[in-house]
Amino acid sequence: MKNSVLVIFLLLGLTAFSQSVFNNYKYVVVPTQFEGFRGENQYQTSTLVKYHLTEKGMSVFYDNAIPEEVNTHRCSALFTSLDNQSTMFTTKVAVVFEDCEGNEQFRTRVGSSKVKQFVEAYREALKEAFSSLKGFKYTYQKPAEPAPAVLKFGDDVKSLPPASETPHAEEPEEDETVAVPPVAGDKEETTSLTMPEEKTEAVTLEQAIAQEEVQTLPLTASLYAQRTETGYQLVDTAPSIQFYLMETSMPNLYLAERKGQNGILYLKDGKWIFEFYQGNDRLQEELQIKF
């Protein structure tokens, strides 16, 4: 019973802390390609992070389409990154939020998944990571305007030279306070932008993914073909087996399997293309293979 109360207390404290952090920023920026990943939006990581943050009511933009206000006032935004702690058998990832100076402001819990298919694994792991924000709803709190400067003359000179030597001026009374409004230039000018009106209707994760343009890029490292009884296996430089290929009756056409993901591999215009289905979407990925 005591352990359950402690867990609830910690979760409530984490939610309160995250609320105080996120509410101080107007925007959140998500990279189109996280560090350590081979291509843009690989395994839909960028789409998933943006989706979960948008669900909390935040104004989220990719780093290739940020508002002009972020270009002129970078400190109005938080910047996201992924702490990828994945191993051979488990996908483990946490989402990190940093300010404009690179100081870490918040880090989610580490979400994990043992699903073999990478897209589903990252979807499950990121969902668990964002459970750190369960119950949190974003409300932007505009920074308070600086107070006007106050000058006190209580300890100033009590007597002035004769009027013939200096222009006549009234002597301020002791402890007199004068409120001086901020001078133009003393405060950074804030540019007010009219942002496009966002739709408020609920969007499912599947709809968000379908709306995103997912770009698949060639692998940065070559794969090497090794002969098997039924075809080939493709390994990287680790070496680690990435694909199993089975020959068909057609030349340069193979049945392909990558860690539970099935499709076909064929040669087109001198390039090897791995074609597979992800849900109802048919995707193509170019591979660099040395037979």
C-alpha positions in Angstrom: 0.0 0.0 0.0 2.8 2.4 0.9 4.6 1.6 -2.4 1.4 2.4 -4.4 1.0 5.8 -2.6 4.7 6.6 -3.3 4.3 5.8 -7.0 1.2 8.0 -7.2 3.0 10.8 -5.4 6.0 10.7 -7.7 3.8 10.7 -10.8 1.8 13.7 -9.6 5.1 15.5 -8.8 6.5 14.7 -12.2 3.4 16.0 -13.9 3.4 19.2 -11.9 7.1 19.7 -12.8 6.6 19.1 -16.5 3.7 21.5 -16.5 5.8 24.3 -15.0 8.5 23.6 -17.6 6.5 23.3 -20.8 4.1 26.2 -20.1 7.0 28.6 -20.2 7.7 27.9 -23.9 5.5 28.9 -26.9 6.8 26.3 -29.3 8.3 22.9 -29.5 10.7 22.0 -32.4 11.0 18.3 -33.6 13.9 17.4 -35.9 12.9 15.6 -39.2 15.9 13.3 -38.5 16.9 12.4 -35.0 20.6 12.0 -34.3 21.8 8.4 -34.6 19.1 7.5 -37.2 19.9 6.7 -40.8 17.2 8.8 -42.6 14.5 11.4 -42.2 11.6 10.2 -40.0 13.1 6.7 -39.8 10.7 4.3 -38.1 8.2 7.3 -38.0 10.1 8.7 -34.9 9.5 12.3 -35.9 5.9 11.8 -36.6 5.3 9.9 -33.4 7.0 12.6 -31.2 5.1 15.4 -32.9 1.8 13.5 -32.5 2.1 13.0 -28.8 3.1 16.6 -28.1 0.3 17.9 -30.3 -2.1 15.8 -28.3 -1.1 17.8 -25.2 -2.1 21.0 -26.9 1.5 22.3 -27.8 2.4 24.2 -30.9 4.9 21.7 -32.6 6.9 22.3 -35.7 9.5 20.4 -37.6 13.0 22.0 -37.8 12.6 22.6 -41.5 9.4 24.6 -41.1 9.7 26.6 -37.9 7.8 29.9 -37.4 9.7 33.2 -38.1 9.4 34.1 -34.4 11.6 31.1 -33.5 14.3 32.3 -36.0 14.4 35.7 -34.2 13.7 34.5 -30.7 15.0 30.9 -30.4 14.5 30.9 -26.6 10.7 30.9 -27.1 11.0 27.2 -28.1 12.0 23.9 -26.6 14.0 21.5 -28.8 13.6 17.8 -28.7 16.0 14.9 -29.1 15.9 11.1 -28.5 18.1 9.3 -26.0 18.1 5.9 -27.8 19.2 3.1 -25.4 18.1 0.3 -27.6 19.8 -3.1 -27.5 19.7 -6.1 -29.9 16.5 -7.4 -28.4 14.8 -4.4 -26.8 13.9 -1.0 -28.2 14.4 1.6 -25.4 14.1 5.3 -25.9 13.5 8.5 -23.9 12.5 12.0 -25.2 14.7 14.9 -24.1 13.8 18.6 -24.1 16.4 21.3 -24.2 16.3 25.1 -24.2 17.9 27.4 -26.8 21.2 27.2 -25.0 21.3 23.4 -24.9 20.3 23.0 -21.3 18.2 20.0 -20.5 14.8 21.1 -19.1 12.9 17.8 -19.0 13.4 14.1 -19.8 10.6 11.5 -20.1 10.9 8.1 -18.6 12.5 5.4 -20.7 9.9 3.6 -22.8 10.7 0.1 -24.0 9.3 -2.6 -26.4 10.4 -6.1 -27.3 8.5 -6.1 -30.7 10.8 -7.1 -33.5 9.3 -4.9 -36.2 11.0 -1.5 -35.7 8.1 0.8 -36.6 5.8 -0.9 -34.1 8.6 -1.1 -31.5 9.2 2.6 -31.6 5.5 3.4 -31.6 5.1 1.3 -28.4 8.3 2.6 -26.7 7.4 6.3 -27.4 3.9 5.8 -26.1 5.3 4.5 -22.9 7.8 7.3 -22.7 5.1 10.0 -23.1 3.2 8.4 -20.2 5.4 10.7 -18.1 3.1 13.5 -19.3 -0.1 11.7 -18.4 -2.7 14.1 -17.1 -0.7 17.1 -18.3 -2.4 19.7 -20.5 -0.4 22.5 -21.9 -1.2 26.2 -21.3 1.2 28.8 -22.5 2.2 31.4 -19.9 3.6 34.5 -21.4 6.6 35.9 -19.5 5.8 38.9 -17.3 6.7 42.3 -18.6 9.7 43.9 -16.8 8.9 46.4 -14.1 9.7 50.1 -14.8 13.0 51.4 -13.4 12.8 53.4 -10.2 15.2 56.2 -9.3 15.6 57.4 -5.7 17.1 60.8 -4.9 17.0 60.6 -1.1 20.8 60.6 -0.8 21.4 63.1 -3.6 23.0 66.6 -3.2 20.9 68.8 -0.8 22.2 72.2 -2.2 22.8 73.5 -5.7 25.3 76.2 -7.0 24.0 79.7 -7.5 21.6 80.2 -10.5 24.3 82.2 -12.3 26.5 79.1 -12.5 23.9 76.5 -13.4 20.4 76.5 -14.9 17.7 76.7 -12.4 16.2 73.4 -11.4 13.9 72.3 -8.6 15.5 70.3 -5.8 13.9 66.9 -5.4 12.4 66.3 -2.0 14.1 63.7 0.2 13.1 60.1 -0.5 11.3 61.3 -3.6 10.7 58.4 -6.1 10.3 58.9 -9.8 8.9 56.1 -12.0 10.7 56.0 -15.3 9.0 54.1 -18.1 11.2 51.6 -20.1 13.2 53.3 -22.8 12.9 52.0 -26.4 15.8 49.7 -27.1 16.2 48.6 -23.4 13.9 45.7 -24.0 13.9 43.1 -26.8 11.2 43.8 -29.3 8.7 41.0 -29.5 7.4 40.3 -33.0 3.7 39.3 -32.9 2.9 36.8 -35.7 -0.5 35.7 -36.9 -0.3 31.9 -36.9 -2.5 29.8 -39.1 -5.6 28.6 -37.3 -5.2 24.9 -36.3 -8.0 22.3 -36.5 -9.3 21.3 -33.2 -10.9 18.0 -34.1 -9.3 14.9 -32.7 -6.8 13.1 -34.9 -5.8 9.5 -34.4 -2.2 8.3 -34.5 -2.9 6.4 -37.7 -4.4 9.6 -39.3 -1.4 11.6 -38.2 1.0 9.1 -39.8 -1.0 9.0 -43.0 -0.9 12.8 -43.2 2.9 12.9 -42.9 5.2 12.5 -45.9 7.5 9.7 -44.9 10.7 9.7 -46.9 12.7 6.5 -47.2 16.4 6.9 -47.9 19.1 4.6 -49.0 21.1 2.8 -46.3 24.3 4.6 -45.4 26.2 1.3 -45.3 26.4 -1.4 -47.8 24.9 -4.9 -47.2 26.9 -8.0 -48.3 25.2 -11.1 -49.8 26.1 -14.5 -48.5 24.9 -17.6 -50.3 22.4 -19.9 -48.5 20.6 -23.1 -49.6 17.5 -21.2 -50.7 19.0 -17.9 -51.7 21.1 -15.3 -49.8 21.4 -13.6 -46.4 22.4 -10.0 -46.3 24.7 -8.9 -43.5 26.2 -5.5 -42.5 29.7 -4.7 -41.4 29.0 -5.8 -37.7 28.5 -8.5 -39.1 24.8 -8.9 -38.4 22.1 -10.5 -40.5 19.6 -7.9 -41.8 17.7 -9.8 -44.5 16.9 -13.3 -45.6 16.3 -13.7 -49.4 14.6 -16.6 -51.1 15.0 -17.1 -54.9 12.0 -17.1 -57.2 11.5 -18.3 -60.8 12.1 -14.7 -61.9 15.7 -13.4 -62.3 16.6 -10.6 -59.8 13.5 -11.1 -57.8 13.6 -12.5 -54.3 11.2 -13.0 -51.4 12.7 -10.9 -48.6 12.3 -11.0 -44.9 13.8 -8.4 -42.4 13.3 -9.2 -38.8 9.6 -10.3 -39.2 8.9 -7.8 -42.0 8.1 -9.5 -45.3 8.3 -8.2 -48.8 10.0 -8.6 -52.1 13.4 -7.5 -53.4 14.0 -6.7 -57.0 16.4 -4.9 -59.4 15.1 -1.8 -61.1 17.2 0.6 -63.1 20.4 -0.8 -61.6 19.0 -0.3 -58.0 17.9 -2.9 -55.5 14.4 -2.1 -54.1 12.8 -3.6 -51.0 9.1 -3.3 -51.3 6.8 -4.1 -48.4 3.5 -3.3 -46.8 3.1 -1.2 -43.6 -0.5 -1.5 -42.7 -2.4 -0.5 -45.9 0.5 1.5 -47.2 2.9 0.0 -49.8 6.5 1.3 -49.2 9.7 1.1 -51.1 13.2 1.3 -49.7 16.4 1.4 -51.7 19.2 -1.0 -50.6 22.9 -1.0 -51.4 23.9 -4.6 -51.9 27.2 -6.2 -52.9 26.7 -9.7 -54.2 
